[in-house]
Amino acid sequence: MIQSFEELKNIIGGQSIAYDMERIGAAYELAQRAHEGQKRMSGEPYISHPLNVAEILVQLGMDTDSICAALLHDVVEDTDYTLGDIRKRFGAEVAGLVDGVTKLGKIPFSSREEQQAENVRKMLLAMAKDVRVIIVKLADRLHNMRTLGVKPEQKRRDTSLETMEVYAPIAHRLGITAIKEELEDLSLRFLDPIGYSEIEHMLDLKRDERLAFLKKIEDKIRLRLQEEHQSIQIYGRVKSIYGIYRKVYMQGRSFEEIYDIYAVRVIVETVNECYNILGIIHDMFRPLPNRFKDYISTPKQNLYQSLHTTVLDKEGIPFEVQIRTFDMHYTAEYGIAAHWKYKEGIQGHDKLEERLSWIRQLLENQKESEDAREIISTIKTDLAPEEVFVFTPKGDVISLPSGATVIDFAYAIHSAVGNRMVGAKVDGRIVSLDTVVHTGNIVEILTTNVPGHGPSRDWLSIVRTAEARNKIRTWFKKERKEENTQEGRAELEREFRRNGINLPDEQMKEFLLAIAQRQHFHSIEEFCAAIGYGGISLSRIMPRVKEDYTKNYRQSDDQKLESLMAMKPKKERKATSGVIVEELEGCLVKYARCCNPLPGDDIVGFITRGYGVSIHKADCQNVINAMADQSQSERWVRARWANTVREKFKTTIDIYANDRESLLADISIAIANMHLQVHSLNAKELKDRHSSIQITFETTDIAQLNLVLSSLRQIEGVVSVTRSVQ
């Protein structure tokens, strides 16, 4: 990493691009003045960060404005300089780049996830106008990841998870392979340090032996090809640590089953040469069946093109050969940045617009959802590296993310095809609508012309792509307004009953209108309609709704409870159980199942007829409701936990998480590692591609429960973990 502007100038001087050094120098001087006296957490002067971000962009071949923006990207956010100052000194383009990278730091949000989502949406909106915004942001994130080791552990994990879920997929879609792979490797190092170290160790074992083998293969291929192909480059490459990690830990393969850990790249001038050399390679070595991929005739969504084939040498050792042209290689390595680095790489404004159309599509798909956080979910699914190539009966290729269904395929063709869909055929056979498509499938969509026919609400839980989900919501929003309102109101009532929210009609209207306005709706009807067509995920906003209800509408009940807890204390006797009850020595104590109190909770006792004293949490809904009955007031008694409680208590928690493969296994492993005795576990899939999991287990007190909740919240995909309310 560089530490001075002189080092940056030397690197710039070694590039083939003509830079405006006067402007870059002025940007550095302003940044140095602005950050004077500021230090990074590592103790380095803050200016070292923008210098290194600029260096990354120089290596990518970005232009003068991008380098200036890199040097100035934190000035507006962290110093007294304004965007107007930047615009006046360096022009509108540099100011626009700086503004696009600057976070929304001064706007209040209800959660860290919402803050993250709004920052990403702002960045994508700026990116739709000027793609250099995201390239500067990727360079910024890359240097932050390289220096993340000095941050606290939780900050390292949060930043790494965001990098893995948001920035690495964007780098992949932009085709900037070098940044994408380094971001993934650095994130993995903090998210699973043990797994990272194991892969590193596996690569170190016999490394010299493998590299010698690879060099022998390179020389052998070069000797065979150099006479016929003068302009040719051949070199070996090692698969990224995260790429190996995915196959070993996520796909369950052994290290020996990964055939592309080491690969030989052959780079030539023309497409014809690629296919000719493919034939020569298959003549020199024995090709493995079903291990050939033609990404030249069928490019990936990020326009990656290459021929991949896995072959065996005479000793039976498998390895991969990748064959591509120089233009394809520039695109594979530098992606969208090749537009600036290599003029012969990505030519023309139209070609650039084509490569960026997915940004506008992603923003368009997110419009129908009122939840900004869905944009993060969309990036994780639609921009994921895995994709499948599916064919229409006419031979057109449709690219979809791995796991997409025939419904996703229908909507990828056209919204009208999806809306009129009644069935599907895969490779000539009728299949169910939740059938997942795979590369090479020929899919035919069966449609109807019956007026009024449309999608089912159940499809929202089946589809994988944001495009399909958005088009289904749009249909319901336009065609079923009244039905949406009724469906949303019914769902709202069910959730309120489940959470014990009950108010008189006038107060309920006031309460609902406040919720609707907070979600940016003008009326309760609009709010209910959005729930009905799926624009609002009720399960996501319920924690805040319950908090508002408790704060604003339980006040009188709480006062009753406080008066009970403040009653004149009477003589306490020795506890025969884990609870001390006033003046009732030796009484039978049982713990209420409605709230499952734990040591550490505020508690209150109720004298039952024939069953001793029932112990409740002080904020138990049944306690709150019972306070209204004055005839029972004498039966409520003060209680508290004894100093030592040797019992174990049953408690139930609710987990709300993004639905994914191995989610339940990860949760089970985490609970097993904490040595908890589990009594029951129930899981169900929700409509919005989420899962609801309820677990009942034994714990000693509220402190242990909080530790369990905190541990489970760290699991990938878990949105919330709460103590269950009966």
Secondary structure, DSSP 4 states (H G I P E B T S, - for coil): ---SHHHHHHHHHTSSS---HHHHHHHHHHHHHHTTT-B-TTSSBTTHHHHHHHHHHHHHT--HHHHHHHHHTTHHHHSS--HHHHHHHH-HHHHHHHHHHS--TTS--SSHHHHHHHHHHHHHHHHHH-THHHHHHHHHHHHHHHTGGGS-HHHHHHHHHHIIIIIHHHHHHTT-HHHHHHHHHHHHHHH-HHHHHHHHHHHHTTHHHHHHHHHHHHHHHHHHHTTT-SS-EEEEEE--HHHHHIIIIIS---GGG-TTSEEEEEEES-HHHHHHHHHHHHHHSEEEEEEEEETTTS--TT----EEEEEE-TT--EEEEEEEEHHHHHHHHHGGGHHHH-TTTS-SHHHHHHHHHHHHHHHHHTTT-S-TTHHHHHHHHHT-S-EEEEE-TTS-EEEEETT-BHHHHHHHH-HHHHHTEEEEEETTEEE-TTPBP-TT-BEEEEE---TT----GGGGGT--SHHHHHHHHHHHHHH-HHHHHHHHHHHHHHHHHHTT----HHHHHHHHHHHHHHTT-SSHHHHHHHHHHTSS-HHHHHHHHHHHHHHHHSHHHHHHHHHHHTSPP--B---SSSEEEBT-TT--EEE-TTT---TTS-EEEEE-SSS-EEEEETT-HHHHHHTT-GGGGGGEEEEEE-S-----EEEEEEEEEE--TTHHHHHHHHHHHTT--EEEEEEEE-TTSEEEEEEEEEESSHHHHHHHHHHHHTSTTEEEEEE---
